[in-house]
Amino acid sequence: MTMKRLLLTFLLLAAVPGFARTSPPQCLFQTYSTLDGMTHDRIADIYTDSRGFVWVCTWYGVSRFDGYTFKNFSTTPGDFSPLSHHRFVSVSEDSNGHLWFTTYNLHVYRLNRYTEQFEDVVSLIDGVDSKHYRMTHCLHDGDGGTWVAIAGLGVARFADGADAAPVRVDAFFDAPVLGGDVAAMYLDDRGGAWIAAADGQLNHIAAGERTARTLCETAAPAFAFTADAASVYCATPGGGPRREAERQSRPLAGRRGSADSHRR
């Protein structure tokens, strides 16, 4: 079984009457490749969307699988596609069902689920060269918003709806205001954004707000976030355990550092 011939395998667990916990699962393997319609055999990412379609990011475009056949999305000379690269490395879905893709040169695009057309979202930001930039983070909130961090520039919040309307820029937060490039970013369940900058500045943006509030500064930038029902926590290398409470869009929001954590 070579990589050229086979890179995509779907695993289906078969229901077995009287299945015992100690028994190994019985599996059915179905293999797919370019011979079945995929655009390329080299795969970087795979994702199943909210409608059940399987999206496969390959070295030459994206393949969408409906359980029977593949539909391919890519760019070719003269097709007026906004795509700057044909190699796709990641895919995610926003709360309205639109797909967001990252290409090998770290550009980000939205695929409108209704028109099935790619949109160059960064070209919508005033003053940004959409041909030369590097995306570092792309996260989706629960209200149709997508937050994109761009190295050296800042963070853009895009908004869309559950229709064919194009995406729009809802807000932009400059890197100098945030404290430099984004080191880590987290979206809480109330629509707030927590942004850790490279100089150690920790920022919070409440849902719907267009200004960032600086909560504190740490000796080293936070690199990871998590949350429970009441609080948001962040980890910083060598900072020692610490927790602060900040009442904003959540009943309680806090931060805690870890002395021994490190970034991969």
TORMILUM-559812 format. One line per 2 residues: their letters; for each residue x, y, z of N, C-alpha, C. Coordinates in Angstrom, 3 decimals, always signed. Example, Ala and Ser with C-alpha at 12.3 -4.5 7.8 and 13.67 -1.06 7.14 Angstrom:
BEGIN
as> +13.190/-5.690/+7.800/+12.300/-4.500/+7.800/+13.200/-3.300/+7.800  +12.850/-2.250/+7.080/+13.670/-1.060/+7.140/+12.900/+0.030/+7.870
END
This chain:
BEGIN
mt> +0.858/-1.180/+0.000/+0.000/+0.000/+0.000/+0.899/+1.236/+0.000  +1.033/+1.952/-1.098/+1.932/+3.075/-1.205/+1.197/+4.377/-0.988
mk> +1.950/+5.429/-0.638/+1.342/+6.741/-0.441/+0.766/+7.266/-1.737  +1.413/+6.994/-2.851/+0.926/+7.469/-4.135/-0.424/+6.876/-4.466
rl> -0.607/+5.610/-4.159/-1.846/+4.927/-4.521/-2.930/+5.151/-3.469  -2.530/+5.297/-2.220/-3.529/+5.341/-1.158/-3.105/+6.301/-0.065
ll> -3.891/+7.357/+0.116/-3.645/+8.225/+1.251/-4.909/+8.494/+2.046  -6.051/+8.122/+1.523/-7.295/+8.400/+2.224/-8.022/+7.102/+2.500
tf> -8.284/+6.822/+3.759/-8.982/+5.612/+4.161/-10.073/+5.981/+5.136  -11.291/+5.568/+4.840/-12.391/+5.787/+5.761/-12.597/+4.521/+6.573
ll> -12.743/+4.700/+7.866/-12.900/+3.591/+8.785/-14.328/+3.562/+9.277  -14.998/+2.452/+9.013/-16.376/+2.284/+9.441/-16.435/+1.170/+10.471
la> -16.912/+1.487/+11.649/-17.057/+0.476/+12.675/-18.341/-0.308/+12.426  -18.217/-1.596/+12.305/-19.369/-2.440/+12.035/-20.037/-2.847/+13.338
av> -21.348/-2.786/+13.370/-22.100/-3.221/+14.540/-22.066/-4.738/+14.620  -21.634/-5.229/+15.767/-21.488/-6.672/+15.941/-22.403/-7.115/+17.083
pg> -23.376/-7.978/+16.816/-24.256/-8.457/+17.899/-23.434/-9.129/+18.990  -23.772/-8.813/+20.228/-23.074/-9.435/+21.346/-21.642/-8.984/+21.487
fa> -21.361/-7.787/+20.997/-19.988/-7.282/+21.039/-19.514/-7.157/+22.488  -18.389/-7.759/+22.811/-17.836/-7.708/+24.162/-16.815/-6.590/+24.253
rt> -16.679/-6.029/+25.454/-15.778/-4.902/+25.627/-14.341/-5.295/+25.345  -14.000/-6.551/+25.604/-12.618/-6.983/+25.400/-12.351/-7.422/+23.966
sp> -13.396/-7.521/+23.153/-13.207/-7.971/+21.772/-12.726/-6.809/+20.906  -11.826/-7.071/+19.990/-11.387/-6.005/+19.089/-12.518/-5.644/+18.129
pq> -12.648/-4.351/+17.745/-13.723/-3.957/+16.826/-13.513/-4.556/+15.453  -14.606/-4.901/+14.803/-14.541/-5.354/+13.422/-14.739/-4.140/+12.526
cl> -13.825/-3.947/+11.599/-13.793/-2.726/+10.794/-13.860/-3.050/+9.304  -14.459/-2.116/+8.589/-14.478/-2.163/+7.137/-13.665/-0.995/+6.618
fq> -12.715/-1.241/+5.745/-11.874/-0.195/+5.194/-12.236/+0.025/+3.730  -12.487/+1.291/+3.387/-12.709/+1.647/+1.990/-11.644/+2.664/+1.594
ty> -10.951/+2.395/+0.528/-9.834/+3.214/+0.100/-10.228/+4.104/-1.075  -9.776/+5.390/-1.009/-10.028/+6.334/-2.099/-8.728/+7.024/-2.490
st> -8.596/+7.361/-3.756/-7.404/+8.034/-4.257/-7.793/+8.849/-5.486  -6.801/+9.305/-6.228/-7.075/+10.048/-7.462/-7.809/+9.186/-8.480
ld> -7.665/+7.889/-8.390/-8.377/+6.998/-9.309/-9.884/+7.039/-9.073  -10.291/+7.524/-7.879/-11.709/+7.638/-7.554/-12.223/+9.063/-7.688
gm> -11.339/+9.980/-8.110/-11.785/+11.346/-8.343/-11.157/+12.399/-7.458  -10.371/+12.011/-6.461/-9.683/+13.009/-5.643/-8.727/+13.818/-6.503
th> -8.521/+15.081/-6.098/-7.682/+15.950/-6.909/-6.192/+15.648/-6.767  -5.790/+15.055/-5.639/-4.381/+14.711/-5.426/-4.297/+13.673/-4.316
dr> -3.224/+12.873/-4.328/-3.063/+11.817/-3.330/-2.382/+12.274/-2.051  -1.725/+13.429/-2.057/-1.059/+13.929/-0.856/-2.058/+14.779/-0.063
ia> -2.281/+14.407/+1.197/-3.328/+15.027/+2.012/-2.708/+15.745/+3.205  -3.206/+16.962/+3.490/-2.727/+17.729/+4.631/-3.754/+17.803/+5.758
di> -5.045/+17.772/+5.431/-6.075/+17.887/+6.461/-7.367/+17.269/+5.941  -8.230/+16.877/+6.880/-9.518/+16.283/+6.525/-10.543/+16.710/+7.569
yt> -11.766/+16.992/+7.120/-12.781/+17.537/+8.028/-14.171/+17.137/+7.532  -15.056/+16.789/+8.473/-16.458/+16.513/+8.157/-17.287/+17.698/+8.623
ds> -18.032/+18.334/+7.701/-18.772/+19.538/+8.062/-20.140/+19.207/+8.654  -20.886/+20.242/+8.987/-22.165/+20.082/+9.672/-23.230/+19.431/+8.807
rg> -23.002/+19.362/+7.509/-23.966/+18.715/+6.603/-23.555/+17.296/+6.236  -22.415/+16.852/+6.745/-21.969/+15.492/+6.497/-20.986/+15.335/+5.362
fv> -20.625/+16.429/+4.682/-19.627/+16.346/+3.626/-18.231/+16.203/+4.242  -17.389/+15.426/+3.594/-15.999/+15.274/+4.005/-15.133/+16.127/+3.087
wv> -14.355/+17.027/+3.685/-13.473/+17.910/+2.926/-12.036/+17.452/+3.112  -11.330/+17.307/+2.007/-9.957/+16.806/+2.028/-9.038/+17.864/+1.418
ct> -8.128/+18.407/+2.231/-7.136/+19.364/+1.743/-5.953/+18.606/+1.154  -5.649/+18.862/-0.101/-4.571/+18.142/-0.764/-3.521/+19.119/-1.282
wy> -2.500/+18.547/-1.883/-1.431/+19.365/-2.454/-1.846/+20.038/-3.757  -3.013/+19.722/-4.255/-3.490/+20.413/-5.461/-5.005/+20.594/-5.368
gv> -5.423/+21.454/-4.455/-6.834/+21.764/-4.333/-7.519/+21.030/-3.199  -8.839/+21.166/-3.171/-9.685/+20.570/-2.141/-10.666/+19.614/-2.806
sr> -10.868/+18.463/-2.178/-11.853/+17.496/-2.649/-12.971/+17.374/-1.624  -14.224/+17.445/-2.093/-15.381/+17.264/-1.213/-16.048/+15.932/-1.544
fd> -16.241/+15.116/-0.522/-16.789/+13.772/-0.699/-18.172/+13.704/-0.072  -19.158/+13.229/-0.835/-20.534/+13.131/-0.333/-20.929/+11.702/+0.035
gy> -19.952/+10.821/+0.085/-20.221/+9.418/+0.376/-20.243/+8.557/-0.865  -20.304/+9.232/-2.041/-20.356/+8.497/-3.308/-19.302/+9.006/-4.288
tf> -19.247/+10.319/-4.459/-18.335/+10.899/-5.447/-17.616/+12.108/-4.854  -16.540/+12.503/-5.542/-15.764/+13.669/-5.149/-16.079/+14.851/-6.062
kn> -16.116/+16.049/-5.470/-16.156/+17.290/-6.230/-14.918/+18.076/-5.850  -14.176/+18.541/-6.859/-12.888/+19.170/-6.598/-12.938/+20.680/-6.772
fs> -12.181/+21.365/-5.913/-12.057/+22.815/-5.958/-10.567/+23.142/-6.005  -10.149/+23.872/-7.019/-8.748/+24.244/-7.150/-8.663/+25.469/-8.051
tt> -7.463/+25.880/-8.355/-7.264/+27.029/-9.224/-6.428/+26.627/-10.430  -6.783/+27.180/-11.561/-6.039/+26.955/-12.795/-5.831/+28.306/-13.479
pg> -4.782/+28.448/-14.276/-4.531/+29.730/-14.958/-5.742/+30.182/-15.771  -6.114/+31.434/-15.578/-7.201/+32.004/-16.353/-8.583/+31.818/-15.774
df> -8.709/+31.202/-14.603/-10.045/+30.970/-14.048/-10.509/+32.097/-13.123  -9.661/+33.139/-12.972/-9.998/+34.323/-12.155/-10.273/+33.968/-10.697
sp> -9.731/+32.883/-10.232/-9.885/+32.511/-8.833/-9.035/+33.426/-7.962  -9.513/+33.787/-6.759/-8.695/+34.607/-5.866/-7.586/+33.835/-5.176
ls> -7.560/+32.510/-5.332/-6.569/+31.680/-4.652/-5.159/+32.019/-5.131  -4.244/+32.161/-4.187/-2.857/+32.465/-4.517/-1.977/+31.227/-4.521
hh> -2.527/+30.099/-4.085/-1.760/+28.853/-4.038/-2.736/+27.689/-4.160  -2.302/+26.632/-4.827/-3.190/+25.485/-5.031/-3.015/+24.403/-3.971
rf> -2.063/+24.570/-3.059/-1.831/+23.583/-2.006/-2.541/+24.026/-0.721  -3.457/+23.207/-0.227/-4.254/+23.539/+0.943/-3.741/+22.765/+2.156
vs> -3.704/+23.440/+3.325/-3.127/+22.796/+4.497/-4.118/+22.623/+5.650  -5.226/+23.383/+5.685/-6.178/+23.212/+6.784/-7.555/+23.711/+6.376
vs> -8.572/+23.205/+7.087/-9.954/+23.588/+6.831/-10.702/+23.628/+8.154  -11.621/+24.591/+8.284/-12.499/+24.688/+9.451/-13.836/+25.260/+8.985
ed> -14.819/+25.249/+9.871/-16.170/+25.672/+9.517/-16.671/+26.697/+10.523  -17.295/+27.771/+10.023/-17.854/+28.749/+10.951/-19.270/+28.347/+11.350
sn> -19.885/+29.121/+12.228/-21.183/+28.738/+12.786/-22.323/+28.825/+11.778  -22.074/+29.439/+10.623/-23.086/+29.507/+9.571/-22.848/+28.490/+8.459
gh> -21.881/+27.618/+8.649/-21.664/+26.540/+7.695/-20.734/+26.849/+6.548  -20.119/+28.044/+6.546/-19.147/+28.370/+5.506/-17.795/+27.763/+5.875
lw> -17.026/+27.371/+4.872/-15.737/+26.719/+5.094/-14.607/+27.732/+4.941  -13.618/+27.616/+5.828/-12.448/+28.485/+5.802/-11.213/+27.628/+5.576
ft> -10.410/+28.015/+4.589/-9.247/+27.231/+4.206/-7.971/+28.059/+4.329  -6.900/+27.371/+4.719/-5.566/+27.963/+4.728/-4.731/+27.284/+3.659
ty> -4.029/+28.079/+2.868/-3.166/+27.541/+1.826/-1.721/+27.475/+2.321  -0.879/+26.868/+1.526/+0.502/+26.587/+1.929/+1.278/+27.864/+2.242
nl> +0.935/+28.973/+1.587/+1.619/+30.241/+1.854/+0.978/+31.014/+3.003  +0.121/+30.332/+3.797/-0.532/+30.886/+4.985/-1.454/+32.050/+4.650
hv> -2.155/+31.927/+3.536/-3.253/+32.822/+3.207/-4.555/+32.114/+3.563  -5.571/+32.893/+3.883/-6.841/+32.320/+4.320/-7.956/+32.760/+3.375
yr> -8.871/+31.821/+3.096/-9.983/+32.070/+2.188/-11.260/+31.453/+2.762  -12.381/+32.102/+2.464/-13.673/+31.526/+2.832/-14.329/+30.954/+1.593
ln> -14.853/+29.732/+1.701/-15.651/+29.141/+0.633/-17.116/+29.315/+1.002  -17.809/+30.146/+0.246/-19.229/+30.382/+0.479/-19.993/+29.094/+0.200
ry> -20.699/+28.563/+1.194/-21.359/+27.265/+1.047/-22.510/+27.307/+0.044  -23.025/+28.501/-0.250/-24.151/+28.620/-1.174/-23.689/+28.846/-2.615
te> -22.695/+29.712/-2.803/-22.196/+29.968/-4.157/-21.077/+29.020/-4.547  -20.458/+28.375/-3.552/-19.305/+27.496/-3.748/-18.168/+28.227/-4.457
qf> -17.987/+29.494/-4.060/-16.911/+30.315/-4.584/-15.999/+30.745/-3.440  -14.693/+30.757/-3.717/-13.732/+31.218/-2.728/-13.748/+32.741/-2.655
ed> -13.555/+33.257/-1.438/-13.494/+34.694/-1.213/-12.171/+35.046/-0.541  -11.498/+36.042/-1.100/-10.232/+36.508/-0.536/-10.556/+37.495/+0.579
vv> -10.702/+36.998/+1.799/-11.217/+37.816/+2.897/-10.252/+38.933/+3.294  -8.950/+38.686/+3.236/-7.976/+39.686/+3.680/-7.970/+40.895/+2.751
sl> -8.349/+40.715/+1.497/-8.415/+41.846/+0.567/-9.483/+42.854/+0.975  -10.368/+42.484/+1.892/-11.417/+43.388/+2.354/-10.925/+44.350/+3.434
id> -9.743/+44.110/+3.991/-9.209/+44.941/+5.063/-8.479/+46.137/+4.460  -8.898/+47.337/+4.798/-8.269/+48.549/+4.268/-6.798/+48.625/+4.677
gv> -5.970/+48.945/+3.688/-4.556/+49.160/+3.958/-3.716/+47.917/+4.084  -4.278/+46.750/+3.845/-3.533/+45.494/+3.956/-3.242/+44.945/+2.567
ds> -2.003/+44.581/+2.330/-1.604/+43.975/+1.063/-1.990/+42.501/+1.097  -3.070/+42.170/+0.415/-3.588/+40.805/+0.460/-2.742/+39.817/-0.332
kh> -1.723/+40.310/-1.019/-0.831/+39.416/-1.760/+0.369/+38.995/-0.923  +0.659/+39.786/+0.105/+1.846/+39.508/+0.915/+1.486/+39.650/+2.394
yr> +1.109/+38.559/+2.997/+0.813/+38.550/+4.424/+0.943/+37.113/+4.929  +0.872/+36.953/+6.252/+0.973/+35.614/+6.845/-0.055/+35.487/+7.955
mt> -0.997/+34.590/+7.793/-2.013/+34.338/+8.802/-1.445/+33.399/+9.860  -1.693/+33.715/+11.152/-1.168/+32.886/+12.232/-2.252/+32.153/+13.012
hc> -3.458/+32.717/+13.088/-4.554/+32.091/+13.827/-5.864/+32.356/+13.096  -6.761/+31.374/+13.147/-8.091/+31.519/+12.562/-9.069/+30.749/+13.445
lh> -9.955/+31.483/+14.143/-10.908/+30.885/+15.067/-12.316/+31.387/+14.762  -13.310/+30.563/+15.100/-14.711/+30.906/+14.835/-15.482/+31.005/+16.150
dg> -16.310/+32.052/+16.262/-17.177/+32.147/+17.428/-18.556/+31.582/+17.094  -19.483/+31.663/+18.016/-20.793/+31.062/+17.812/-21.813/+31.975/+17.185
dg> -21.390/+33.188/+16.778/-22.323/+34.171/+16.228/-22.016/+34.546/+14.786  -21.368/+33.645/+14.063/-21.046/+33.938/+12.670/-19.781/+34.741/+12.489
gt> -19.022/+34.914/+13.548/-17.776/+35.657/+13.457/-16.566/+34.755/+13.309  -15.597/+35.214/+12.528/-14.330/+34.509/+12.372/-13.204/+35.488/+12.649
wv> -12.316/+35.111/+13.546/-11.209/+35.954/+13.979/-9.924/+35.465/+13.324  -9.260/+36.359/+12.610/-8.046/+36.007/+11.873/-6.910/+36.913/+12.332
ai> -5.829/+36.312/+12.829/-4.642/+37.057/+13.228/-3.650/+37.072/+12.079  -3.104/+38.266/+11.785/-2.170/+38.446/+10.683/-0.865/+38.986/+11.244
ag> +0.223/+38.309/+10.966/+1.527/+38.685/+11.506/+1.879/+40.117/+11.132  +2.290/+40.904/+12.137/+2.723/+42.272/+11.917/+1.622/+43.281/+11.719
lg> +0.372/+42.830/+11.677/-0.731/+43.749/+11.377/-1.770/+43.806/+12.488  -2.257/+42.660/+12.950/-3.269/+42.649/+13.985/-4.271/+41.534/+13.799
va> -5.472/+41.757/+14.313/-6.536/+40.751/+14.273/-7.776/+41.346/+13.609  -8.309/+40.628/+12.643/-9.544/+41.030/+11.969/-10.676/+40.129/+12.419
rf> -11.836/+40.729/+12.654/-13.040/+39.951/+12.945/-13.967/+40.066/+11.752  -14.213/+38.926/+11.097/-15.099/+38.880/+9.936/-16.476/+38.394/+10.375
ad> -17.500/+38.828/+9.668/-18.867/+38.427/+9.983/-19.556/+37.950/+8.713  -20.371/+36.914/+8.856/-21.179/+36.442/+7.734/-22.519/+35.954/+8.252
ga> -23.365/+35.518/+7.347/-24.681/+35.015/+7.715/-24.944/+33.671/+7.083  -26.075/+33.080/+7.424/-26.446/+31.778/+6.863/-27.140/+31.981/+5.527
da> -26.449/+32.653/+4.604/-26.982/+32.933/+3.275/-25.811/+33.120/+2.323  -26.109/+33.517/+1.098/-25.081/+33.634/+0.070/-24.364/+34.967/+0.091
ap> -24.722/+35.855/+1.006/-24.077/+37.171/+1.070/-22.588/+37.029/+1.330  -21.774/+37.906/+0.730/-20.331/+37.815/+0.957/-19.967/+38.183/+2.385
vr> -18.813/+37.701/+2.824/-18.315/+38.011/+4.155/-17.921/+39.489/+4.221  -17.926/+40.056/+5.412/-17.546/+41.462/+5.581/-16.618/+41.593/+6.787
vd> -15.858/+42.669/+6.817/-14.999/+42.961/+7.956/-15.833/+43.669/+9.008  -15.896/+43.101/+10.195/-16.690/+43.675/+11.280/-15.854/+44.584/+12.174
af> -14.578/+44.248/+12.366/-13.695/+45.068/+13.193/-12.258/+44.666/+12.919  -11.332/+45.595/+13.221/-9.911/+45.294/+13.086/-9.172/+45.876/+14.280
fd> -8.258/+45.084/+14.842/-7.506/+45.474/+16.034/-6.021/+45.481/+15.678  -5.403/+46.651/+15.700/-4.016/+46.800/+15.275/-3.049/+46.107/+16.229
ap> -1.990/+45.559/+15.654/-0.983/+44.845/+16.440/-0.345/+45.722/+17.523  +0.023/+46.987/+17.249/+0.621/+47.798/+18.316/-0.301/+47.995/+19.514
vl> -1.594/+48.078/+19.281/-2.548/+48.233/+20.377/-2.626/+46.955/+21.199  -2.525/+45.814/+20.537/-2.608/+44.525/+21.220/-1.310/+44.166/+21.927
gg> -0.198/+44.802/+21.534/+1.088/+44.491/+22.145/+1.970/+43.640/+21.261  +1.762/+43.709/+19.947/+2.587/+42.939/+19.024/+1.823/+41.806/+18.373
dv> +2.556/+40.897/+17.762/+1.940/+39.752/+17.099/+1.210/+38.862/+18.106  +0.218/+38.146/+17.615/-0.577/+37.273/+18.465/+0.203/+36.001/+18.766
aa> +0.367/+35.709/+20.062/+1.018/+34.470/+20.487/-0.003/+33.369/+20.728  -1.195/+33.738/+21.205/-2.278/+32.781/+21.440/-3.591/+33.545/+21.426
my> -4.652/+32.838/+21.055/-5.959/+33.475/+20.976/-7.020/+32.460/+21.378  -8.047/+32.948/+22.089/-9.110/+32.065/+22.575/-10.435/+32.809/+22.505
ld> -11.494/+32.120/+22.103/-12.841/+32.680/+22.057/-13.686/+31.977/+23.102  -14.272/+32.751/+24.026/-15.080/+32.127/+25.067/-16.509/+31.927/+24.586
dr> -17.334/+31.281/+25.409/-18.674/+30.918/+24.973/-19.661/+32.081/+25.018  -19.191/+33.272/+25.358/-20.034/+34.458/+25.320/-19.637/+35.410/+24.209
gg> -18.795/+34.943/+23.308/-18.399/+35.759/+22.171/-17.228/+36.673/+22.430  -16.620/+36.583/+23.605/-15.452/+37.392/+23.903/-14.177/+36.758/+23.374
aw> -13.203/+37.612/+23.054/-11.910/+37.133/+22.547/-10.817/+37.462/+23.554  -9.946/+36.500/+23.794/-8.792/+36.654/+24.672/-7.552/+36.526/+23.803
ia> -6.745/+37.578/+23.783/-5.602/+37.634/+22.873/-4.329/+37.898/+23.658  -3.385/+36.973/+23.579/-2.080/+37.125/+24.201/-1.088/+37.575/+23.134
aa> -0.409/+38.690/+23.389/+0.518/+39.249/+22.416/+1.953/+38.866/+22.735  +2.818/+39.065/+21.764/+4.202/+38.620/+21.873/+4.978/+39.325/+22.978
dg> +4.597/+40.559/+23.345/+5.331/+41.265/+24.385/+4.811/+40.965/+25.791  +3.868/+40.012/+25.914/+3.336/+39.631/+27.205/+2.022/+40.289/+27.567
ql> +1.521/+41.139/+26.692/+0.257/+41.830/+26.982/-0.924/+40.884/+26.772  -1.821/+40.847/+27.753/-3.027/+40.026/+27.662/-4.230/+40.940/+27.460
nh> -4.983/+40.702/+26.374/-6.095/+41.562/+25.995/-7.409/+40.803/+26.022  -8.478/+41.532/+26.292/-9.823/+40.972/+26.213/-10.690/+41.893/+25.376
ia> -11.456/+41.291/+24.456/-12.410/+42.035/+23.637/-13.782/+41.439/+23.899  -14.666/+42.210/+24.493/-16.000/+41.722/+24.804/-16.802/+41.555/+23.525
ag> -17.807/+40.708/+23.582/-18.643/+40.434/+22.413/-19.230/+41.729/+21.854  -19.062/+41.918/+20.547/-19.616/+43.084/+19.884/-18.803/+44.350/+20.012
er> -17.760/+44.352/+20.837/-16.943/+45.543/+21.034/-15.927/+45.705/+19.903  -15.484/+46.937/+19.694/-14.497/+47.237/+18.668/-13.216/+47.820/+19.246
ta> -13.077/+47.699/+20.539/-11.845/+48.110/+21.207/-11.396/+46.993/+22.141  -10.078/+46.866/+22.280/-9.507/+45.837/+23.150/-9.132/+46.457/+24.490
rt> -9.316/+45.708/+25.550/-8.940/+46.146/+26.888/-7.753/+45.320/+27.353  -6.694/+45.993/+27.772/-5.521/+45.308/+28.300/-5.781/+44.924/+29.745
lc> -5.648/+43.633/+30.057/-5.895/+43.142/+31.408/-4.642/+43.152/+32.262  -3.512/+42.750/+31.666/-2.260/+42.694/+32.415/-1.118/+42.462/+31.448
et> +0.097/+42.490/+31.964/+1.287/+42.166/+31.189/+2.098/+41.132/+31.959  +2.631/+40.164/+31.239/+3.424/+39.104/+31.845/+4.838/+39.142/+31.278
aa> +5.768/+38.517/+31.996/+7.162/+38.529/+31.566/+7.351/+37.813/+30.237  +6.549/+36.790/+29.997/+6.600/+36.040/+28.738/+5.172/+35.873/+28.231
pa> +4.979/+35.815/+26.929/+3.615/+35.739/+26.399/+2.924/+34.419/+26.734  +1.640/+34.499/+26.986/+0.855/+33.275/+27.167/+0.829/+32.501/+25.866
fa> +0.766/+31.179/+25.976/+0.787/+30.365/+24.763/-0.402/+29.427/+24.648  -1.251/+29.367/+25.674/-2.400/+28.469/+25.609/-3.496/+28.978/+26.529
ft> -4.747/+28.711/+26.133/-5.911/+29.072/+26.932/-6.795/+27.850/+27.140  -7.558/+27.888/+28.214/-8.638/+26.931/+28.416/-9.663/+27.612/+29.307
ad> -10.803/+26.963/+29.552/-11.861/+27.592/+30.337/-12.702/+26.534/+31.022  -13.354/+26.949/+32.129/-14.384/+26.133/+32.739/-15.675/+26.952/+32.733
aa> -16.639/+26.571/+33.524/-17.932/+27.240/+33.480/-17.870/+28.684/+33.956  -16.865/+29.034/+34.741/-16.812/+30.376/+35.309/-15.607/+31.192/+34.886
sv> -14.528/+30.544/+34.448/-13.269/+31.262/+34.272/-12.568/+30.885/+32.984  -11.701/+31.788/+32.551/-10.775/+31.540/+31.449/-9.367/+31.545/+32.023
yc> -8.549/+30.557/+31.655/-7.197/+30.418/+32.164/-6.206/+30.518/+31.004  -5.049/+31.087/+31.286/-3.990/+31.084/+30.282/-2.703/+30.592/+30.911
at> -1.846/+29.997/+30.111/-0.578/+29.447/+30.585/+0.565/+30.285/+30.035  +1.518/+30.613/+30.913/+2.703/+31.356/+30.507/+3.944/+30.595/+30.966
pg> +5.010/+30.565/+30.185/+6.220/+29.841/+30.587/+6.979/+30.583/+31.671  +7.311/+29.873/+32.748/+8.152/+30.429/+33.793/+7.511/+31.518/+34.626
gg> +6.177/+31.663/+34.541/+5.548/+32.765/+35.243/+5.075/+32.427/+36.637  +4.923/+31.163/+36.970/+4.404/+30.785/+38.270/+2.896/+30.858/+38.292
pr> +2.239/+30.071/+39.136/+0.778/+30.072/+39.201/+0.248/+31.445/+39.588  -0.786/+31.885/+38.887/-1.363/+33.188/+39.168/-2.779/+33.207/+38.616
re> -3.658/+33.902/+39.331/-5.033/+33.990/+38.881/-5.546/+35.392/+39.147  -6.219/+35.959/+38.155/-6.826/+37.262/+38.309/-8.282/+37.173/+37.889
ae> -9.154/+37.883/+38.542/-10.576/+37.900/+38.190/-10.901/+39.179/+37.450  -11.680/+39.068/+36.412/-12.060/+40.221/+35.605/-13.512/+40.064/+35.199
rq> -14.387/+40.886/+35.740/-15.813/+40.789/+35.408/-16.085/+41.643/+34.175  -16.420/+40.919/+33.066/-16.775/+41.621/+31.844/-17.985/+40.920/+31.245
sr> -17.791/+40.276/+30.080/-18.931/+39.640/+29.437/-19.299/+38.317/+30.093  -18.389/+37.759/+30.914/-18.660/+36.525/+31.634/-18.906/+36.851/+33.094
pl> -19.605/+35.986/+33.835/-19.756/+36.218/+35.262/-18.414/+36.337/+35.964  -17.438/+35.521/+35.546/-16.108/+35.578/+36.140/-15.106/+35.123/+35.097
ag> -14.049/+35.862/+34.941/-12.985/+35.473/+34.014/-11.667/+35.636/+34.714  -10.812/+34.646/+34.623/-9.536/+34.719/+35.320/-8.410/+34.227/+34.454
rr> -7.196/+34.315/+34.962/-6.038/+33.795/+34.236/-5.101/+33.152/+35.249  -4.402/+32.121/+34.827/-3.456/+31.431/+35.700/-2.264/+31.000/+34.874
gs> -1.080/+31.206/+35.370/+0.135/+30.851/+34.650/+0.705/+29.550/+35.155  +1.454/+28.847/+34.293/+2.115/+27.609/+34.668/+3.610/+27.787/+34.553
ad> +4.338/+27.431/+35.589/+5.788/+27.690/+35.606/+6.554/+26.744/+34.719  +6.038/+25.567/+34.477/+6.822/+24.556/+33.775/+6.314/+24.270/+32.370
sh> +5.275/+24.963/+31.924/+4.738/+24.702/+30.588/+5.699/+25.259/+29.542  +5.624/+24.700/+28.354/+6.429/+25.199/+27.254/+5.665/+25.039/+25.960
rr> +6.076/+25.792/+24.972/+5.406/+25.781/+23.665/+6.113/+24.813/+22.769  +5.312/+24.078/+21.992/+5.924/+23.101/+21.098/+6.564/+23.819/+19.921
END
